[in-house]
């Protein structure tokens, strides 16, 4: 779907609902491409990049009877 966007007096264009995030790419011919974006934390990015850790989490979810109780720090020696 093609849409004509008109800018305001300051050269701004509305992209729809407020609060949406986009990554903008500019092609060599000047075409601007906007892709919807989601911001994640560094910890989430590292988790998603670590297949071994994801497999461990999946295994733990699939085998709840093998889980070990976690001792709170206040109760550790």
C-alpha positions in Angstrom: 0.0 0.0 0.0 1.4 3.4 -1.0 0.6 6.5 1.0 1.4 10.1 0.3 2.7 11.8 3.4 2.6 15.6 3.7 5.0 17.3 6.0 4.2 20.2 8.3 5.8 23.6 8.2 8.8 22.2 10.1 9.3 19.3 7.7 7.9 16.7 10.0 5.6 13.9 9.0 3.2 11.9 11.1 3.7 8.1 11.1 0.5 7.2 12.8 0.0 6.4 16.4 2.3 8.2 18.9 4.8 6.1 20.8 5.8 3.8 17.9 9.4 3.2 17.2 11.0 2.7 13.8 14.5 2.0 12.4 15.1 4.1 9.4 17.3 3.0 6.5 18.2 5.2 3.6 18.9 3.6 0.2 21.5 5.0 -2.1 18.8 6.7 -4.2 17.5 8.6 -1.1 14.5 6.3 -0.4 13.7 6.1 3.3 12.6 2.8 4.6 11.0 2.6 8.1 10.8 -0.7 9.9 8.9 -1.2 13.1 11.3 -1.7 16.0 11.3 -3.0 19.5 13.9 -2.0 22.1 15.3 -4.8 24.3 17.7 -4.7 27.1 21.4 -5.8 26.8 20.6 -8.8 29.0 17.7 -9.9 26.7 20.0 -9.5 23.6 22.7 -11.6 25.2 20.1 -14.3 26.2 18.7 -14.4 22.7 22.2 -14.7 21.2 23.1 -17.7 23.6 21.6 -20.9 22.2 23.1 -23.0 25.0 21.5 -20.9 27.7 18.1 -21.0 25.9 18.4 -24.8 25.7 19.0 -24.9 29.5 15.9 -22.8 30.2 13.8 -24.9 27.8 15.0 -28.1 29.6 14.2 -26.6 33.0 10.7 -25.7 31.8 10.2 -29.1 30.4 11.4 -31.0 33.5 10.1 -29.1 36.6 10.6 -32.1 38.9 14.4 -31.8 38.4 14.5 -28.2 39.5 16.6 -27.3 42.6 15.2 -25.0 45.2 17.0 -21.7 45.3 18.3 -20.6 48.7 17.7 -16.8 49.3 20.8 -14.8 50.0 19.6 -13.9 53.5 19.6 -17.6 54.4 23.0 -18.5 52.9 26.0 -19.1 55.2 
